[in-house]
Amino acid sequence: MKQSLVLAFLLVVVVASAAHAQIPPPIGSSEGAAVTAVHAKVVPNIAIRPLAPIVDAGSPISGDISTGVVFLVHANTQSVRMWVTATDLFKGDVPLNPTVPPIRLDIQKGARIQPSGANVLGGGSNVATLPSAPNADVLGFPGYQSTSIDFESMDAGTFSHDVTVSLSWKMTNNEQPMGDYGGRVMLSAMCLPSW
């Protein structure tokens, strides 16, 4: 009698444990299978790099200094928003406490953003407006951050193109001191959702 009570108690414990662990009851088969779904989400991502670490704008004597800076933009979205931050050109590439007035960025001309293989989303100009005074920082250089422009790639679903940023600087001083002048140009971009 004692043994049957112990056996009954053990049987209750085993059944209760199995119910607690939610083990499916046997269905009388020697094989089984189950299927679960696996999902992964690909999030928007973008990478930008300049094609050259330094761009030579030439050796002008007076007038405008114009140059195009090329960046490679890769994104896994078809539409991308881009804007430019550019600086004046400082003698000796020293932006803090310059002893010589810098060669000023021509803000009137703006910053032309031209991707190869993409167009302005909804049409319009690809020239971004520059502010009248520095409003950003580019690695310690006071910079002029432009308005942004949205572009749509001609590729289906992705954006992978060279992007040329065209800018001008005005050399108004005919007696600008001789030397090496340097500044910075930064292209920024962000992924836009698919429409």
C-alpha positions as CSV (number, residue, x, y, z in Angstrom):
1,M,0.0,0.0,0.0
2,K,2.8,2.3,0.9
3,Q,4.6,1.5,-2.4
4,S,1.4,2.2,-4.4
5,L,1.0,5.6,-2.7
6,V,4.6,6.5,-3.4
7,L,4.2,5.3,-7.1
8,A,1.0,7.3,-7.4
9,F,2.7,10.4,-5.9
10,L,5.6,10.1,-8.4
11,L,3.2,9.6,-11.3
12,V,1.4,12.8,-10.2
13,V,4.7,14.7,-9.9
14,V,5.8,13.5,-13.4
15,V,2.5,14.4,-15.0
16,A,2.5,17.8,-13.3
17,S,6.1,18.5,-14.4
18,A,5.3,17.5,-18.0
19,A,2.3,19.8,-18.0
20,H,4.3,22.6,-16.5
21,A,7.1,22.3,-19.1
22,Q,4.4,22.2,-21.9
23,I,5.8,19.0,-23.5
24,P,3.3,18.0,-26.2
25,P,1.7,14.7,-25.6
26,P,2.9,11.8,-27.7
27,I,0.7,11.2,-30.8
28,G,1.7,7.6,-31.4
29,S,4.3,8.3,-34.2
30,S,7.9,7.4,-34.3
31,E,8.7,10.6,-36.3
32,G,8.0,14.3,-35.8
33,A,8.6,17.7,-37.4
34,A,7.9,21.3,-36.6
35,V,8.4,24.5,-38.6
36,T,9.2,28.0,-37.4
37,A,9.5,31.2,-39.4
38,V,12.7,33.2,-39.5
39,H,12.7,36.9,-40.3
40,A,15.5,39.4,-40.6
41,K,15.2,43.2,-41.1
42,V,17.6,45.0,-43.3
43,V,17.9,48.5,-42.0
44,P,18.9,51.6,-44.1
45,N,22.6,52.2,-44.3
46,I,24.9,54.5,-46.2
47,A,28.6,55.0,-46.7
48,I,30.4,58.0,-48.1
49,R,34.1,58.4,-49.0
50,P,36.1,60.9,-51.0
51,L,37.8,59.6,-54.2
52,A,40.9,61.7,-53.4
53,P,42.1,62.8,-49.9
54,I,43.4,66.1,-51.3
55,V,42.1,68.1,-54.3
56,D,44.4,70.5,-56.1
57,A,42.4,73.6,-57.1
58,G,45.3,75.0,-59.1
59,S,47.3,78.2,-58.8
60,P,45.2,81.2,-59.8
61,I,46.5,84.7,-59.7
62,S,43.1,86.4,-59.3
63,G,39.4,85.8,-59.8
64,D,37.5,82.7,-59.0
65,I,39.0,79.4,-57.8
66,S,36.6,76.6,-58.9
67,T,36.9,72.9,-58.3
68,G,34.9,69.7,-58.2
69,V,35.3,67.3,-55.4
70,V,34.2,63.7,-56.0
71,F,32.7,61.4,-53.4
72,L,31.4,57.9,-53.7
73,V,28.0,57.3,-52.1
74,H,26.6,53.8,-51.4
75,A,23.2,53.4,-49.9
76,N,20.7,50.5,-49.8
77,T,17.8,52.9,-50.5
78,Q,16.9,54.4,-53.8
79,S,16.5,58.0,-52.5
80,V,19.2,59.9,-50.6
81,R,19.2,63.4,-49.1
82,M,22.5,65.3,-49.4
83,W,24.0,68.5,-48.3
84,V,27.5,70.2,-48.3
85,T,29.6,71.9,-45.7
86,A,32.5,73.9,-47.1
87,T,35.1,76.3,-45.6
88,D,37.1,79.3,-46.7
89,L,40.7,78.7,-47.8
90,F,43.2,79.6,-45.0
91,K,46.9,80.4,-45.5
92,G,49.0,77.5,-44.3
93,D,45.9,75.4,-43.8
94,V,45.5,77.1,-40.4
95,P,41.9,78.2,-39.6
96,L,42.4,79.5,-36.1
97,N,43.7,83.1,-35.6
98,P,44.8,83.5,-39.3
99,T,47.5,86.2,-39.8
100,V,46.3,86.6,-43.5
101,P,42.7,87.0,-44.5
102,P,41.4,83.7,-46.1
103,I,40.2,83.3,-49.6
104,R,36.4,83.4,-49.2
105,L,33.9,80.8,-50.3
106,D,31.7,82.2,-53.0
107,I,28.4,81.7,-51.2
108,Q,26.4,83.4,-54.0
109,K,27.2,80.4,-56.4
110,G,26.0,77.8,-53.8
111,A,27.2,74.2,-53.9
112,R,26.3,72.1,-57.0
113,I,25.6,68.5,-56.1
114,Q,25.7,66.2,-59.1
115,P,25.4,62.5,-58.7
116,S,26.1,60.4,-61.8
117,G,23.1,58.2,-62.3
118,A,20.6,60.1,-60.1
119,N,18.3,63.0,-60.4
120,V,16.7,65.6,-58.1
121,L,13.6,64.0,-56.6
122,G,10.6,65.7,-58.0
123,G,12.7,67.9,-60.3
124,G,14.3,71.2,-59.5
125,S,17.8,72.5,-59.0
126,N,20.8,70.6,-57.9
127,V,22.4,73.7,-56.5
128,A,22.2,73.9,-52.7
129,T,22.1,77.3,-51.1
130,L,24.9,78.4,-48.8
131,P,24.4,80.6,-45.7
132,S,25.9,84.1,-45.5
133,A,28.0,83.2,-42.4
134,P,29.7,80.0,-41.1
135,N,27.1,77.9,-39.3
136,A,29.0,74.5,-38.8
137,D,32.4,73.0,-38.1
138,V,34.5,70.8,-40.3
139,L,37.3,69.3,-38.3
140,G,38.1,72.6,-36.6
141,F,37.4,74.8,-39.7
142,P,34.4,77.2,-39.6
143,G,32.1,75.9,-42.3
144,Y,29.1,77.0,-44.3
145,Q,26.5,74.2,-44.3
146,S,24.1,74.2,-47.3
147,T,20.5,73.4,-47.6
148,S,19.7,69.8,-48.5
149,I,18.6,68.3,-51.7
150,D,16.8,64.9,-52.2
151,F,18.0,62.7,-55.1
152,E,16.6,59.5,-56.6
153,S,18.8,56.9,-58.1
154,M,18.2,55.4,-61.6
155,D,19.0,52.0,-60.0
156,A,16.2,50.0,-58.7
157,G,16.2,50.1,-54.9
158,T,19.8,51.2,-54.3
159,F,22.0,54.3,-54.6
160,S,25.6,53.7,-55.7
161,H,27.1,56.7,-57.5
162,D,30.0,59.1,-57.8
163,V,28.8,62.5,-56.5
164,T,30.6,65.6,-57.7
165,V,30.4,68.7,-55.5
166,S,31.3,71.9,-57.3
167,L,32.3,75.0,-55.4
168,S,34.0,78.4,-56.0
169,W,36.1,80.7,-53.9
170,K,36.6,84.4,-54.7
171,M,40.1,85.9,-54.6
172,T,39.3,89.6,-54.4
173,N,42.7,90.7,-53.2
174,N,45.0,91.2,-56.2
175,E,47.9,91.2,-53.7
176,Q,46.9,88.0,-51.8
177,P,50.1,86.8,-50.0
178,M,51.8,84.0,-51.7
179,G,51.5,80.6,-50.1
180,D,49.5,77.4,-49.7
181,Y,45.9,77.9,-48.8
182,G,43.7,75.1,-47.5
183,G,40.1,74.4,-46.5
184,R,37.7,71.5,-46.2
185,V,34.7,70.2,-48.1
186,M,32.3,67.7,-46.5
187,L,29.4,65.9,-48.2
188,S,26.8,64.6,-45.8
189,A,23.9,62.2,-46.8
190,M,21.1,60.3,-45.3
191,C,18.9,57.5,-46.5
192,L,15.3,58.3,-47.3
193,P,12.5,55.8,-47.0
194,S,11.1,54.2,-50.2
195,W,8.1,56.0,-51.5
